[in-house]
């Protein structure tokens, strides 16, 4: 019974995510209008044939902007996650495998960075560097990588004591080869599950920063920024704010449920 | 054991939360407690009031400086100069000497007397930093300051300078602080004041930086006393939060320009629950082009932008007609600004032709125009908390995209905005003229100087080939002695600026006021930057 519920959750969330991803990828083909075309005479129009969800405060097609907004959010989250992955895997494995003073220093740095709430830290980063898309990604990665690197290090510590690694070492295999051939395959599934579980949070942070005007810059559409744009009209046109809000809500919850179900399904231990 | 730990941790967390909640509650209580027995009027401002020093500029706000400090003469309706701390004055030597007869019943809020000696001390303190204040040409013109007797003060000028009295009405820097407020060095510009002590109707009672400031009525004030006992200025940076605070009843009034979006203003007005007012046009909202940037140094580009900007769309759909369309740098109703020039009409074809002529050609398969492989990108700088600027900026970005111009929007919080503006790191900048009593002469004078009281215009215009000539002409007009000359020369200067297309005037802006129905006496003052705190009264 329990497994059925888990599976159904996995399937439902996966479906939502597949749709979301498809929409994001094919946004330029699905969008009924140019999301950047400004026409003040069409400001804040209700739903119509030409504009299925109406228009925003500059007369731009709301639906097209939502589609492009989803694209921006998802692609940014993917970029952040890939860079994080590329940085944290080698560093985590290196620190965990080498141990000793390197590991001690690594843990110190991690503790230092993890002492701050991550959103606050990225806010400070972007605040200092100035608002731009590149800085947004940089800030997110700077804050994210420590968590993964630390998690990976923990796993490496236990994996390196296991017999197959010991045997490889005794046979004289080089540390680099051990890392690639033996350690990475063992920890990979856990890392991927963790990435999936966090992607929702990353999307939320990107939207949060963009809402504050520190992330994605206009005219690019982004869900958080759209919520901010609709702020002056939330009394007269509440749906302007609801659409992007609902999308963020469903996407983030789907990523979280999907990650969690995946973890249970693959029986990955959750530890940091 | 584990369970007990959880309890202990929860208890500690709970204690901390309660303690923190208590702290913020205390602040609220403090403001609320005074409310019961006194008339307390509350409004909000987007930034902090600053350190309340009349001899300095940013981050001081005009309105707060005007609440605490007063001038020798007052700028009244229609530009009439009225007696204030000086009850009368004589102009001698064909306008080179001014003798002020001071009131003898004025006291600073610390009880010390206001007299000619302290007037001289304040003037001298300002003059010690001449270069910081020379956006007002009067500062350059002052030769000597003299105490004739206890209540007579004499000002001697190098030349007959026609705006002398008008410039003495300004909120800064020629206003007076008490002896006890001077720092040991006597340099109020660099070292600040020991305390904000002035002669004005309000005294600063409490100030928590970036949160609130409380002013109380000055008991020893010589003039008509304010009708409410205290004024609370809360710092709320965001327009929508301000509207919400007002609707919740935390604020009695919303006042100013760009403080809330036009949509919110319309909403509050149409709700029928509040009183609303719009002032006569005060200053001109304009875009300023930075002629030091390579792209913008080309006159054709500037002209193209003038023709590509759809002002009517902005006036109708962003301002809902609340602000009127502007075609000239200054409203035509000011003295000396009534110039006949051909306005730049909205004409997309002409704009594209001008861009082509300037060498910025459309490239097949690319969205934006290019010249020598470089895309045409212009950086537009605006204040992130200013809702109107943001709307216009996004509109401009969207509209210029249609003719292949990439507008990059950079939004900055107002402190950083002005620093960037003064440093010239932008192509296009939102700015505004200074309204009465500064327009047009002080605004134009500021173009000729890089002093901190001036504007970003000095740097922005310095890329023009005839900048030196322009400066000389502006300096000359200030020293003209006949009305006829003045009209002629202002006409030349304003035509020159119009033809070079360095400013793109958008609208004549107005102050708005939205206030509760129990508030009386909300009127717009002749100096646009002042808030009518002394006339405001509250009914119960």
Boltz contact constraints between the chains, C-beta under 6 A:
constraints:
  - contact:
      token1: [A, 38]
      token2: [B, 398]
      max_distance: 6.0
  - contact:
      token1: [A, 38]
      token2: [B, 399]
      max_distance: 6.0
  - contact:
      token1: [A, 40]
      token2: [B, 313]
      max_distance: 6.0
  - contact:
      token1: [A, 40]
      token2: [B, 317]
      max_distance: 6.0
  - contact:
      token1: [A, 43]
      token2: [B, 317]
      max_distance: 6.0
  - contact:
      token1: [A, 58]
      token2: [B, 394]
      max_distance: 6.0
  - contact:
      token1: [A, 58]
      token2: [B, 395]
      max_distance: 6.0
  - contact:
      token1: [A, 58]
      token2: [B, 398]
      max_distance: 6.0
  - contact:
      token1: [A, 213]
      token2: [B, 384]
      max_distance: 6.0
  - contact:
      token1: [A, 213]
      token2: [B, 411]
      max_distance: 6.0
  - contact:
      token1: [A, 218]
      token2: [B, 394]
      max_distance: 6.0
  - contact:
      token1: [A, 218]
      token2: [B, 409]
      max_distance: 6.0
  - contact:
      token1: [A, 219]
      token2: [B, 397]
      max_distance: 6.0
  - contact:
      token1: [A, 231]
      token2: [B, 240]
      max_distance: 6.0
  - contact:
      token1: [A, 232]
      token2: [B, 261]
      max_distance: 6.0
  - contact:
      token1: [A, 232]
      token2: [B, 263]
      max_distance: 6.0
  - contact:
      token1: [A, 232]
      token2: [B, 264]
      max_distance: 6.0
  - contact:
      token1: [A, 233]
      token2: [B, 263]
      max_distance: 6.0
  - contact:
      token1: [A, 235]
      token2: [B, 267]
      max_distance: 6.0
